């Protein structure tokens, strides 16, 4: 397109001056600036996501996934109609699974960490009770007595569930630290009571546990309340077991433990808790990997374009460089001339790229964990790395220009 619009007179003038001036040159330079800008934006995005992913891998989940696995059991309503029958089945199943070879502990829970769960509206006893639709929401999980110890979830305050927490005793619950801090700031949550659901069921808080990543590894910890199996039975529960050997082998142990209580019951959705952790990090890993690949491609394209444009510039300015050297210009001076031209384009692209990355980082804010969208260290590191690599790309054409023989340049022109 540029060649078809060539002004012959202007080209002859440019050729006589031995320069690469004109709209074509400016367009090529604009492309380089655009490539550098895009590369910097992608590199910073990839660096932010990679740093976030690395922090996620070493972050505290609030529980110990190694050596543990779970499988879901759904009881038929016609045979296990009441909450007491359901609780009895799962209590017997826990004992049966514990008796299996290689199993060190067992428990049941309505939902396991990182997989989300049910929620219920609630109010606080002693405070005005809003209409049901206007009440806040808390995560609901039903667990057996040994659930917290099996997953090594520490207590921050109060006690865990025990054999005394039955359907005939006072309704109790255990909440997490996030809930306790937010709902009862500056005071202990122990002894406080919650009003749950449409039935306005009153439940006393008897314990506070450390926060657990229940909604996902990179998701904020939600408000959570745990309820004892004997007081809030469920027909579908996850049977969880722990071993000192390979957690994958627990599938047979859980299946045998369930079958020993009721041969007609099957297990489903078996998974080790380490697998759940890996799946929770899967999206973060995929996004970081793809962004890194795109950033590498963009970096390669921009450096190739920079090298090509400078090489073309040197070929267009052969006569000019020859005249400079004939008049006494040294090789370092010629190298500096070409390097300055290339690095000026890089500097403009870097500035635009840093600004663009700061604006675009808002789009990935929700994917970041423990990393600020505008991290000065990452931004500076990317800028220095790109400048250093770009300088190497500029060096080749600059060295070639410094080796131009003035006599040959004049003959060529």
C-alpha positions as CSV (number, residue, x, y, z in Angstrom):
1,X,0.0,0.0,0.0
2,X,2.8,2.4,0.8
3,X,4.7,1.5,-2.4
4,X,1.6,2.2,-4.5
5,X,1.5,5.7,-3.1
6,X,5.2,6.5,-3.6
7,X,6.0,10.1,-4.5
8,X,8.8,9.6,-7.1
9,X,10.3,13.1,-6.6
10,X,10.3,12.8,-2.8
11,X,11.9,9.4,-3.0
12,X,14.6,10.7,-5.3
13,X,15.3,13.5,-2.8
14,X,15.4,11.0,0.1
15,X,17.7,8.8,-1.9
16,X,20.0,11.6,-2.6
17,X,20.2,12.4,1.1
18,X,20.7,8.7,1.9
19,X,18.0,8.7,4.6
20,X,14.9,6.7,5.4
21,X,12.6,9.6,6.0
22,X,9.0,9.8,5.1
23,X,5.6,8.3,6.1
24,X,6.8,4.7,5.5
25,X,9.6,5.2,8.1
26,X,7.2,6.7,10.6
27,X,4.7,3.9,10.0
28,X,7.3,1.2,10.7
29,X,8.4,3.0,13.8
30,X,4.8,3.2,15.0
31,X,4.5,-0.5,14.5
32,X,7.5,-1.1,16.7
33,X,6.2,1.1,19.4
34,X,2.8,-0.7,19.3
35,X,4.5,-4.1,19.4
36,X,6.6,-3.1,22.4
37,X,3.5,-1.7,24.2
38,X,1.6,-4.9,23.7
39,X,4.5,-7.0,24.8
40,X,5.0,-5.1,28.0
41,X,1.3,-5.3,28.8
42,X,1.3,-9.1,28.3
43,X,4.6,-9.6,30.1
44,X,3.4,-7.7,33.2
45,X,0.1,-9.5,33.1
46,X,1.9,-12.9,32.9
47,X,4.3,-11.9,35.7
48,X,1.4,-10.9,38.0
49,X,-0.5,-14.1,37.3
50,X,2.7,-16.2,37.8
51,X,3.5,-14.5,41.1
52,X,-0.1,-15.0,42.2
53,X,0.0,-18.6,41.3
54,X,3.2,-19.2,43.1
55,X,1.8,-17.6,46.3
56,X,-1.3,-19.7,46.0
57,X,0.8,-22.8,46.0
58,X,2.4,-22.0,49.3
59,X,-0.7,-20.3,50.8
60,X,-2.3,-21.6,53.9
61,X,-5.5,-23.5,53.1
62,X,-6.5,-23.9,56.7
63,X,-6.6,-27.8,56.5
64,X,-4.2,-30.6,55.6
65,X,-5.2,-32.3,52.3
66,X,-2.3,-34.8,52.1
67,X,-3.3,-38.3,52.9
68,X,-7.1,-37.6,52.9
69,X,-9.8,-38.5,50.4
70,X,-13.6,-38.3,50.2
71,X,-16.5,-40.0,48.5
72,X,-20.2,-39.0,48.4
73,X,-23.0,-41.2,49.7
74,X,-26.6,-40.4,48.9
75,X,-29.2,-42.3,51.1
76,X,-32.6,-43.2,49.6
77,X,-35.4,-41.3,51.2
78,X,-37.7,-44.3,51.4
79,X,-35.3,-46.2,53.7
80,X,-33.7,-43.3,55.6
81,X,-36.6,-40.9,56.0
82,X,-35.7,-39.1,59.2
83,X,-32.6,-37.1,60.3
84,X,-32.0,-39.6,63.1
85,X,-31.9,-42.5,60.7
86,X,-29.5,-40.7,58.4
87,X,-27.2,-39.7,61.3
88,X,-27.2,-43.3,62.6
89,X,-26.2,-44.6,59.2
90,X,-23.3,-42.2,58.9
91,X,-22.1,-42.7,62.5
92,X,-22.0,-46.4,61.8
93,X,-20.2,-45.8,58.5
94,X,-17.5,-43.7,60.2
95,X,-16.8,-46.6,62.6
96,X,-16.8,-49.1,59.8
97,X,-14.4,-47.1,57.6
98,X,-12.0,-46.5,60.6
99,X,-11.8,-50.3,61.0
100,X,-10.6,-50.8,57.4
101,X,-6.9,-51.6,56.8
102,X,-4.7,-48.6,56.3
103,X,-7.3,-46.0,57.5
104,X,-6.1,-43.9,60.5
105,X,-9.3,-41.8,60.9
106,X,-12.7,-41.1,59.3
107,X,-15.4,-38.5,59.4
108,X,-18.3,-37.2,57.4
109,X,-19.2,-33.7,56.1
110,X,-21.9,-32.2,54.0
111,X,-19.3,-30.4,51.9
112,X,-15.5,-30.6,51.8
113,X,-13.0,-27.7,51.6
114,X,-12.5,-25.8,48.3
115,X,-15.8,-27.2,46.9
116,X,-18.3,-24.6,48.2
117,X,-21.5,-25.7,50.0
118,X,-24.9,-24.7,51.2
119,X,-25.9,-21.4,52.7
120,X,-28.6,-20.2,55.0
121,X,-30.0,-16.8,56.1
122,X,-29.4,-15.9,59.7
123,X,-29.9,-13.3,62.4
124,X,-28.3,-12.7,65.8
125,X,-30.2,-13.3,69.0
126,X,-30.7,-10.1,71.0
127,X,-30.6,-8.0,67.8
128,X,-33.5,-6.8,65.6
129,X,-34.4,-9.7,63.3
130,X,-34.9,-8.4,59.7
131,X,-37.4,-10.1,57.3
132,X,-36.0,-13.4,55.9
133,X,-35.2,-12.0,52.5
134,X,-33.1,-9.2,54.1
135,X,-31.0,-11.3,56.4
136,X,-27.3,-11.9,55.7
137,X,-26.1,-15.3,54.5
138,X,-23.7,-17.7,56.2
139,X,-22.2,-20.9,54.8
140,X,-23.7,-24.1,56.2
141,X,-21.8,-27.3,56.8
142,X,-22.9,-30.4,58.7
143,X,-20.0,-32.5,60.1
144,X,-19.3,-35.3,62.4
145,X,-17.5,-35.1,65.7
146,X,-14.0,-35.9,64.3
147,X,-14.1,-33.7,61.2
148,X,-11.9,-30.9,62.5
149,X,-9.3,-33.2,63.9
150,X,-9.2,-35.4,60.8
151,X,-8.5,-32.3,58.5
152,X,-6.2,-30.8,61.2
153,X,-8.3,-27.6,61.4
154,X,-7.3,-25.9,64.6
155,X,-9.6,-24.3,67.1
156,X,-9.2,-20.7,67.9
157,X,-11.6,-20.6,70.8
158,X,-14.1,-22.8,72.5
159,X,-14.6,-26.5,71.7
160,X,-15.4,-28.8,68.9
161,X,-18.4,-31.1,68.7
162,X,-18.6,-34.2,70.9
163,X,-20.9,-37.1,71.7
164,X,-23.1,-34.9,74.0
165,X,-24.2,-32.8,71.0
166,X,-27.3,-34.8,70.1
167,X,-30.8,-34.1,68.9
168,X,-32.1,-33.9,72.4
169,X,-29.5,-31.4,73.6
170,X,-29.1,-27.7,73.1
171,X,-28.6,-26.8,69.4
172,X,-24.9,-25.7,68.9
173,X,-22.6,-24.6,66.1
174,X,-19.0,-23.7,65.4
175,X,-18.2,-20.7,63.3
176,X,-15.0,-19.6,61.6
177,X,-12.8,-16.6,62.5
178,X,-13.9,-14.5,59.6
179,X,-17.6,-14.8,60.7
180,X,-16.7,-14.2,64.4
181,X,-14.7,-11.1,63.7
182,X,-17.2,-9.6,61.3
183,X,-20.4,-10.3,63.3
184,X,-19.0,-9.9,66.8
185,X,-16.2,-7.3,66.5
186,X,-14.3,-6.7,69.7
187,X,-16.0,-9.4,71.6
188,X,-16.0,-13.2,71.9
189,X,-18.5,-15.1,69.8
190,X,-18.7,-17.9,72.4
191,X,-22.1,-18.0,74.0
192,X,-23.7,-15.9,71.3
193,X,-26.7,-17.4,69.5
194,X,-27.8,-17.4,65.9
195,X,-31.3,-17.5,64.5
196,X,-31.3,-19.7,61.4
197,X,-33.5,-20.0,58.3
198,X,-37.3,-19.6,58.0
199,X,-37.9,-21.7,61.1
200,X,-35.9,-19.2,63.2
201,X,-34.0,-22.1,64.8
202,X,-31.9,-20.8,67.7
203,X,-28.3,-22.2,67.8
204,X,-25.6,-21.4,70.3
205,X,-22.0,-20.8,69.2
206,X,-19.7,-23.1,71.2
207,X,-16.5,-22.9,69.2
208,X,-14.5,-20.8,66.7
209,X,-12.1,-22.5,64.2
210,X,-9.3,-21.0,62.1
211,X,-10.4,-20.0,58.6
212,X,-10.5,-22.7,55.9
213,X,-10.4,-22.0,52.2
214,X,-13.8,-23.5,51.5
215,X,-14.9,-21.6,48.4
216,X,-11.6,-22.0,46.4
217,X,-7.9,-21.5,46.9
218,X,-7.9,-17.9,45.5
219,X,-11.4,-17.0,46.8
220,X,-11.9,-14.9,50.0
221,X,-12.8,-16.9,53.0
222,X,-16.6,-16.8,53.4
223,X,-18.6,-16.7,56.6
224,X,-19.2,-20.2,57.8
225,X,-21.1,-22.1,60.5
226,X,-20.7,-25.8,61.2
227,X,-23.4,-28.0,62.8
228,X,-23.1,-31.4,64.4
229,X,-24.4,-34.4,62.4
230,X,-26.6,-35.6,65.2
231,X,-28.5,-32.3,65.4
232,X,-28.9,-31.6,61.6
233,X,-28.8,-34.9,59.8
234,X,-28.5,-35.0,56.0
235,X,-29.3,-37.8,53.5
236,X,-26.3,-37.0,51.4
237,X,-22.8,-36.7,53.0
238,X,-19.2,-37.0,52.0
239,X,-17.4,-39.8,53.8
240,X,-13.8,-38.7,54.5
241,X,-10.9,-40.9,55.4
242,X,-7.2,-40.4,56.2
243,X,-4.2,-42.7,55.7
244,X,-0.5,-42.6,56.0
245,X,-0.1,-44.3,52.7
246,X,-1.4,-43.4,49.2
247,X,-4.7,-41.5,49.5
248,X,-6.0,-42.9,46.2
249,X,-6.1,-46.4,47.9
250,X,-8.8,-45.0,50.3
251,X,-11.5,-45.5,47.6
252,X,-11.6,-49.3,48.3
253,X,-11.6,-48.7,52.0
254,X,-14.5,-46.2,51.9
255,X,-16.5,-48.5,49.6
256,X,-16.0,-51.5,51.9
257,X,-16.8,-49.4,54.9
258,X,-20.1,-48.2,53.4
259,X,-21.0,-51.7,52.1
260,X,-20.4,-53.2,55.6
261,X,-23.3,-51.1,56.9
262,X,-25.6,-51.3,53.8
263,X,-24.6,-53.3,50.8
264,X,-27.1,-51.5,48.6
265,X,-25.3,-48.1,49.0
266,X,-22.8,-47.0,46.4
267,X,-20.2,-44.3,46.6
268,X,-19.6,-41.6,44.0
269,X,-17.4,-38.6,43.2
270,X,-14.3,-40.1,44.9
271,X,-11.4,-37.7,45.0
272,X,-8.3,-37.1,47.1
273,X,-8.3,-33.8,48.8
274,X,-4.9,-33.0,47.0
275,X,-6.8,-33.5,43.7
276,X,-9.4,-30.9,44.9
277,X,-6.5,-28.5,45.7
278,X,-5.0,-29.0,42.2
279,X,-8.4,-28.5,40.5
280,X,-9.0,-25.3,42.5
281,X,-5.7,-24.0,41.2
282,X,-6.4,-25.2,37.7
283,X,-7.9,-22.0,36.4
284,X,-5.1,-19.9,37.8
285,X,-2.5,-22.2,36.3
286,X,-4.2,-22.2,32.9
287,X,-4.6,-18.4,32.7
288,X,-1.0,-17.9,33.8
289,X,0.3,-20.4,31.3
290,X,-1.6,-19.0,28.3
291,X,-0.8,-15.4,29.2
292,X,2.9,-16.4,29.5
293,X,2.8,-18.0,26.1
294,X,1.2,-15.0,24.5
295,X,3.7,-12.7,26.2
296,X,6.6,-14.8,24.9
297,X,5.2,-14.7,21.3
298,X,4.7,-10.9,21.6
299,X,8.2,-10.4,22.9
300,X,9.7,-12.4,20.1
301,X,7.6,-10.5,17.5
302,X,8.6,-7.1,18.9
303,X,12.3,-8.0,19.1
304,X,12.3,-9.4,15.6
305,X,10.5,-6.3,14.3
306,X,12.9,-4.0,16.1
307,X,15.9,-5.9,14.7
308,X,14.4,-5.8,11.2
309,X,13.5,-2.1,11.2
310,X,17.0,-1.1,12.4
311,X,18.6,-3.4,9.9
312,X,16.5,-1.7,7.1
313,X,17.4,1.7,8.6
314,X,21.1,0.9,8.3
315,X,20.7,-0.2,4.7
316,X,18.8,3.0,3.9
317,X,21.4,5.2,5.7
318,X,24.5,3.5,4.3
319,X,25.6,6.6,2.4
320,X,24.9,8.9,5.4
321,X,26.9,6.6,7.7
322,X,29.7,6.4,5.2
323,X,29.9,10.2,5.0
324,X,29.9,10.5,8.8
325,X,32.8,8.0,9.1
326,X,34.7,9.7,6.3
327,X,34.4,13.0,8.2
328,X,35.8,11.3,11.3
329,X,32.9,9.7,13.1
330,X,34.2,6.8,15.3
331,X,32.7,3.3,15.5
332,X,31.3,3.9,19.0
333,X,29.6,7.1,17.7
334,X,28.0,5.2,14.8
335,X,26.9,2.4,17.2
336,X,25.4,5.0,19.6
337,X,23.6,6.7,16.7
338,X,21.7,3.5,15.7
339,X,21.3,2.3,19.3
340,X,19.7,5.6,20.3
341,X,17.2,5.4,17.4
342,X,16.1,1.9,18.4
343,X,16.1,2.5,22.2
344,X,14.1,5.6,21.7
345,X,11.3,3.5,20.1
346,X,11.6,1.0,22.9
347,X,11.4,3.8,25.6
348,X,8.2,5.2,24.1
349,X,6.7,1.7,23.9
350,X,7.8,0.9,27.5
351,X,6.1,4.1,28.8
352,X,2.9,3.3,26.9
353,X,3.1,-0.4,28.0
354,X,3.5,0.4,31.7
355,X,0.5,2.7,31.5
356,X,-1.5,0.2,29.6
357,X,-0.6,-2.6,32.0
358,X,-1.7,-0.4,35.0
359,X,-5.1,0.1,33.3
360,X,-5.5,-3.5,32.1
361,X,-4.5,-5.0,35.5
362,X,-8.0,-4.2,36.7
363,X,-9.3,-6.8,34.4
364,X,-7.4,-9.6,36.2
365,X,-7.7,-8.2,39.7
366,X,-10.1,-11.1,40.7
367,X,-7.5,-13.7,39.5
368,X,-4.7,-12.3,41.7
369,X,-3.9,-13.6,45.2
370,X,-1.5,-11.8,47.5
371,X,-0.3,-9.6,44.6
372,X,-1.2,-6.0,44.0
373,X,-2.5,-5.2,40.5
374,X,0.1,-2.4,40.3
375,X,3.2,-4.0,41.8
376,X,6.2,-1.7,41.5
377,X,8.7,-4.6,41.7
378,X,7.1,-6.5,38.9
379,X,6.6,-3.5,36.7
380,X,10.2,-2.4,37.2
381,X,11.5,-5.9,36.7
382,X,9.7,-6.3,33.4
383,X,10.8,-2.9,32.2
384,X,14.5,-3.6,32.9
385,X,14.3,-7.1,31.4
386,X,12.6,-5.8,28.2
387,X,15.1,-2.9,27.9
388,X,18.1,-5.3,28.3
389,X,16.8,-7.7,25.7
390,X,15.8,-4.9,23.3
391,X,19.3,-3.5,23.6
392,X,20.7,-6.8,22.4
393,X,18.3,-6.7,19.5
394,X,19.5,-3.2,18.6
395,X,23.2,-4.2,19.0
396,X,23.4,-6.4,15.9
397,X,22.4,-3.7,13.3
398,X,24.4,-1.1,15.2
399,X,27.6,-3.2,15.0
400,X,26.9,-3.8,11.3
401,X,26.6,-0.1,10.7
402,X,29.9,0.6,12.5
403,X,31.7,-1.8,10.0
404,X,30.5,0.1,6.9
405,X,33.4,1.0,4.6
406,X,33.0,4.7,3.5
407,X,34.5,3.9,0.0
408,X,32.2,1.0,-0.6
409,X,29.2,3.0,0.7
410,X,29.9,5.7,-1.9
411,X,30.2,3.2,-4.7
412,X,27.0,1.5,-3.6
413,X,25.1,4.8,-3.6
